[in-house]
Amino acid sequence: MDNSRSGAGDGRPVPVLRCTLRTMTTHRAPTPFAALLDLLLPRTCGGCGAGPPGSGGWCPACADDTAGPIAVRVPGAGRVVAAARYRGPLRRAVLAYKERGCRDLAPELAALLVPAVAAVLPGGPGAVGPARADPGRVWLVPAPSRPSAARARGGDHVLRLCRALAPRLTAAGLPAWVLPVLALDRRARDSVGLDAAARAENLASALRPAGGPRRGPGPDEPVLLVDDVVTTGATLRACHPVLARIGVPAAGSVLLADATTPVRSR
């Protein structure tokens, strides 16, 4: 998880006013206000704030910059795939979504994760789409947030991301369910400034199961851990053994962004 609190990150605009208004009034279902909002404050690119965006919610330049997915090496965490590098438009969108209340960006960010899911599943890109042979579901486990952070953000941002991703995967031919079975208790500290060892220790004492699912995954239904940004990989390494202990071992992890290697923003 990235813990930067630096706004857009490079002075470029983000559609904060529009997405904040939509989030306050229409984040659960479309309403007449949503249509009016589209007229008064037209939807803009999720990465740069310019408009109009393309079909995926990104302008052509930002779509090119967020093109992926990419494999990420995280020792001890199995197969890990990120949608793109943590830079430029994706970094701005993640920070706006996570730290500035722009929950309206969840669909745009979820769209980036569909190719990452396809890449991490057995069978690679062919695992998503009409040609997929196995009709079983994929289960999305959101990496948990600290309770205080979730309250400050108006809810668990990774859980919301999973709920936006599941219908997109289903529409692409891969039925998906969200499985929120992990939690952090109040002992979890803010990981800002902690190195990999300190983050691992912090998670080891606070990470716990959140209750078993009503219906568990079948033998051919993969479980994927979902998070926003990978930095040290401590969250992924901590979550995998807990999932294995409760009988839902993860086949891999998918993330919005890879911040394991510093990359100069364009």
Number of C-alpha atoms within 10 A of each C-alpha: 22 20 14 12 13 13 19 22 17 12 9 14 15 25 23 21 12 19 25 19 19 22 17 13 13 15 16 9 7 11 13 8 13 18 12 11 16 13 10 10 16 15 18 21 26 34 31 22 21 17 15 14 21 13 9 16 22 27 21 14 13 20 20 11 19 23 13 19 24 19 17 23 14 18 12 13 20 16 19 27 30 30 29 25 27 27 21 21 29 25 26 25 29 26 22 27 24 27 20 19 22 26 25 22 25 23 19 20 25 22 20 26 27 21 22 25 30 21 25 23 22 13 11 13 16 14 20 24 15 11 9 14 10 11 11 16 19 25 25 26 25 28 26 25 23 19 17 14 15 15 11 12 17 11 17 19 24 22 21 16 26 28 20 19 25 21 16 19 24 16 13 13 17 24 18 23 20 21 24 21 20 20 19 20 17 11 13 19 15 14 16 12 9 14 12 15 10 13 21 19 14 20 21 18 12 15 23 17 15 13 11 14 13 7 7 12 19 13 8 11 17 20 25 26 24 27 26 22 25 26 19 21 23 24 23 25 18 20 25 21 16 19 19 11 10 14 12 24 18 22 19 21 27 32 25 28 30 28 21 16 12 11 12 8 12 7
